[in-house]
Amino acid sequence: MRRLPDTPIPTYLVETQASANTHLADELDALLKERPRNLVLGLATGSSPVGLYEELARRFQDEWIDFSFVRTFNLDEYRGLPAGHPTSYRTFMAEHLFSKVNLGPRNTHLPPTAPEDLNEACAAWEEELRAAGGVDWQLLGVGRNGHIGFNEPGSAFDSRTRKVELAESTREANARFFEAREEVPTEAVTMGIGTILEAERLRVLAFGPTKAEVLSKVLRGEDDESIPLNALRRHPDAALFIDDAAAAKLGC
Ligand code: F6R
């Protein structure tokens, strides 16, 4: 793993995705030992975190790392999918992590999506997050348009948890998880950028050629506030982990 010089957000080029996953699992392991009873994790879905979740599940099996007191808050959830839908993010998390380690359902939180009083429900969800002590360690992926969570380009950097419309490029990118593109919801609820920036540590995984363009805009370009990933320039402990394909347009 090599730290790239002169990037506005600390960025590490990894030899393999597995080496990034090992590094992040080691960091989590250390935090779990340091704060065994009150660790709060912010979690992401999508392709980027799958290998890390596999590594955490392996360590739970082989090394007994203990999640029984960990609380988790996910970045986002689609709106309009019935409970238990195979592509809801609750189902994704159950399949990839929650059912693989000792994380009880009472300790796992996804944003509320029920139609009535959504604003109130989002505010209450944020209050729950605050009462838990806030996020100690937040995992993020990045959209090919630079979104973080489902904060699409143009989202305010002080935005809070709320209902959002998904960009067409996001629906297209996520169509691979659905049977047909039309099935991809048009709305979601996401933690806001302001909410995300309150986490103590932010760790971003960006792998593959579809991330190269936006990474070159953020890491080699101006501080353009229409690209949500640029918000991380304002965070004291953020780090990006990228592979060769994602780094292809950085000239390194
Ligand atoms: C998912 C999320 C999104 C994804 C992003 C990248 O909870 O918040 O921001 O992290 O769309 O997705 P993948 O990892 O599938 O490329």
Residues whose N, C-alpha, C, O or C-beta is under 5 A from the ligand:
A	BS01	F6R	A44 T45 G46 S47 S48 L75 D76 L140 G141 V142 G143 H147 I148 G149 F150
